[in-house]
Amino acid sequence: MNEKEQKIKQAMKNSAASLAVDGHIVTKEMSDLVYRKLKGEITHEQFMAEALRMTSNKEKEM
């Protein structure tokens, strides 16, 4: 893992911990999506479409 990837992982870990303090849970699926976006593997449009899909699926589960 290169330095950029390490910084991304650390920033994501810190963000997840901060969200957890407020009672929010970051799933592996969410983390993977954000990681792919931050690494430039997907476009903003792809990120938003996938995030919307995740939200829609979560609402269906409730």
Secondary structure by P-SEA (a helix, b strand, c coil): ccaaaaaaaaaaaaaaaaaaaacccccaaaaaaaaaaaaccccaaaaaaaaaaaaaaaaaac
